[in-house]
C-alpha cells in the first residue's frame, strides 16, 4: 500500500501542475506556412489532367477562419473569398505573374464556439487542375488567407513546380 502511495502521490502532483498551465496565446492575425505541393496525373470526366495539391499549415488565435455559405452580405460582399493565390511562370528572366480570371478560393467556416481558448490550427489542402496541353513548364504560387475580421496573414510561397519535365 505504501508503494502505491509513493507512485500515486507524485503522479497526481505532476498531473495537477501540468493541468494548470495556461494555453499559449497566439496572435489574432492568422499565420500560414507552406508545407508541400504534390503533383499527379489523373482523369476528370472527359480528359487526362494533372492535379496539384497545395498543403499549408495555419494558426489563428481567435479562431475566426473560414466563411459560412451565406456569408455574401456586408461586410463579406466585397470579398467572397478568403484564400488568395497568385500564379507565376518561370521565364528566362525569373518568374512572371500569370493573370487568371479568378485565382481565389473560399475556405469553409470553422466553428470554435466551445471553450475559452479560441485558437485554431491545422492544415489546409487546395487542389489545382492543369488541363492538357499544359501551358506552362515551371510555375510557383504565392498565397495568403484572410480571417472574418479581415486580418491578412503573412504571404508564403511554394517552391518551383515542374509541370512538364524535360
PyMOL commands that set and color helices and strands:
alter all, ss='L'
color gray80, all
select helices_A, chain A and resi 2-19
alter helices_A, ss='H'
color red, helices_A
select strands_A, chain A and resi 31-43+48-60+83-91+94-98+104-105+120-131+138-145+156-157+161-162
alter strands_A, ss='S'
color yellow, strands_A
deselect
rebuild
show_as cartoon
